[in-house]
Amino acid sequence: MRLYKGKISILMPAYNEGDRIFDNLLKARETFKKFRFPFEILAIDDGSSDNTKDEIMRAGARHPEIRLIENKTNVGKGFTLKNGFSNASG
């Protein structure tokens, strides 16, 4: 029996996390998939200068629950989280 009827939004702010974000996103997806309720993972790239955006897009191509939200420039964690909240559907 499923008690929770809504959707969960997981926000993952990232800045220059290209070497680890792909694995982190897949692990987060694997963990939340076990709960059997609708969810989305919003990976918010805060203007990274490395391949963070590409790695998020690669994870999202495999799993539609993973979405890229992008800040064009680095604006800090607070604004990045606000940007994530404003794009969340859960």
Buried (B, 14 or more C-beta within 10 A) or exposed (E): EEEEEEEBBBBBBBBBBBEEBBEBBBEBBEEBEEEEBBBBBBBBBBBBEBBBBBBBBBBBEEBEBBBBBBBEEBBEEEBBBEBBEEBBEE
